[in-house]
Amino acid sequence: MWAKETSIGFESRKCRDRNLKHLQGKTIFDLGCGNEKVVPSAVGIDIVGMAADLKLDLSDAQAMYMFNSEIADTVFSSHTLEHFTDTEGILKSWWRLVKPNGYLILYLPHKNLYPADGNPDHKHEFLPEDIIKLLDSFASYKLIKSEVHSE
């Protein structure tokens, strides 16, 4: 369970080891990287944060259209999507970047584990099935794993 007293940021540290085999490609985007990329070789993209290689406003669904489609082996995002109003548009733009047989890895605060008042900047609360239903509406993909972690 999330608690203000124990949250120290660097959310990608909490999930990095679970994803190492999917973070080995040539082109990895870490969207919303903040001050630390999930792996050093990733292209960090954020509007703020010291780890950003490219400063972009990811809240704009058109921001990632500067990149060609199907360019990334992996698109990784940890605790970013919940900050944006246009969830569907942004998720579509992120999915467009993923190569065939590539990976979209999303870590989001779970609606039942992260208190609604925990971060006033959050525009959405999600359950895993919310994201799956959204992806089903526009993407053809194979779900590898959907897990809930409370640590």
C-alpha positions in Angstrom: 0.0 0.0 0.0 1.3 3.4 -1.0 2.0 5.9 1.8 3.3 9.4 1.7 5.8 8.5 4.4 7.4 5.7 2.5 7.3 7.0 -1.1 10.6 8.4 -2.1 10.0 8.6 -5.9 12.2 6.8 -8.4 9.3 4.5 -9.1 11.1 2.7 -12.0 13.6 1.3 -9.4 10.7 -0.7 -8.0 10.0 -2.5 -11.3 13.3 -2.4 -13.2 14.4 -5.9 -12.3 11.1 -7.4 -13.3 11.6 -6.0 -16.8 15.3 -6.4 -17.7 14.7 -8.9 -20.4 12.4 -6.5 -22.2 14.8 -3.5 -21.7 17.6 -4.9 -23.9 16.5 -3.6 -27.3 18.3 -1.0 -29.4 15.6 1.6 -29.0 13.9 2.1 -25.7 11.8 5.1 -24.8 11.4 5.9 -21.1 8.4 8.2 -21.1 8.1 10.4 -18.0 11.6 9.4 -16.9 12.0 12.1 -14.3 15.4 12.1 -12.6 16.4 8.5 -13.4 15.9 6.4 -16.5 14.8 2.8 -16.2 18.1 1.8 -17.9 20.9 4.1 -19.0 20.5 3.2 -22.6 16.9 4.4 -22.8 15.9 7.6 -24.4 14.5 9.6 -21.5 11.6 11.8 -22.4 10.0 14.2 -20.0 9.1 17.9 -19.6 11.1 18.0 -16.4 13.6 15.8 -14.8 17.4 15.6 -15.0 17.4 12.3 -16.8 15.4 13.6 -19.8 17.4 13.4 -23.0 14.5 15.2 -24.8 12.2 17.7 -23.1 8.7 17.1 -24.4 5.3 17.8 -23.0 3.9 14.3 -22.8 0.5 15.5 -21.8 0.0 16.5 -25.4 -1.1 13.4 -27.4 0.6 14.8 -30.5 4.1 15.2 -28.8 5.4 11.8 -29.8 4.3 12.2 -33.5 7.8 13.7 -34.1 8.9 10.0 -34.2 8.2 7.5 -36.9 5.8 4.7 -36.2 7.1 1.4 -35.1 10.5 2.8 -34.1 10.9 1.4 -30.5 11.7 -2.1 -29.3 10.3 -1.0 -25.9 8.2 1.9 -24.7 8.3 2.1 -20.9 6.4 4.4 -18.6 6.2 4.3 -14.9 3.7 6.5 -13.0 3.1 8.9 -15.8 -0.1 8.1 -17.7 -2.3 9.0 -14.7 -1.1 12.6 -14.9 -2.8 13.2 -18.3 -6.3 14.1 -19.2 -6.3 12.5 -22.7 -5.4 9.0 -21.6 -6.7 7.3 -24.8 -5.0 9.7 -27.2 -1.7 9.5 -25.4 -1.8 5.7 -25.1 -2.5 5.5 -28.9 0.5 7.7 -29.6 2.7 5.6 -27.4 1.5 2.3 -28.9 2.2 3.7 -32.4 5.9 3.8 -31.5 6.2 0.1 -30.7 7.7 -2.2 -33.3 5.9 -5.4 -34.2 6.9 -7.9 -31.4 8.0 -5.0 -29.3 6.9 -4.1 -25.8 4.7 -1.5 -24.1 5.4 -1.6 -20.4 3.2 0.5 -18.2 3.4 0.9 -14.4 0.5 2.8 -12.9 -0.7 3.4 -9.4 -3.5 0.9 -8.7 -6.8 2.5 -7.8 -7.3 0.3 -4.8 -3.7 0.6 -3.4 -2.9 4.3 -4.1 -5.1 6.8 -2.2 -7.0 9.2 -4.4 -5.7 12.1 -2.3 -2.1 10.8 -2.6 -1.2 13.0 -5.5 -3.4 16.0 -6.4 -1.8 16.0 -9.9 -3.3 12.7 -10.8 -6.1 13.1 -13.4 -7.1 9.4 -13.4 -7.2 6.3 -11.2 -6.8 3.0 -12.9 -7.5 -0.7 -12.4 -5.5 -3.1 -14.7 -8.7 -3.9 -16.6 -9.2 -0.2 -17.4 -5.9 -0.1 -19.4 -6.6 -3.5 -21.0 -10.0 -2.4 -22.2 -8.6 0.8 -23.6 -5.8 -1.0 -25.5 -8.4 -3.5 -26.8 -10.3 -0.7 -28.4 -7.4 0.2 -30.8 -4.4 -2.1 -30.6 -3.6 -5.6 -31.7 -1.3 -7.1 -29.1 -0.5 -10.1 -26.9 -0.8 -9.4 -23.2 2.3 -11.0 -21.6 1.7 -10.1 -18.0 -0.7 -8.0 -15.9 0.3 -8.0 -12.2 -0.6 -6.1 -9.1 2.3 -5.2 -6.7 1.8 -3.5 -3.4 5.3 -3.1 -2.2 
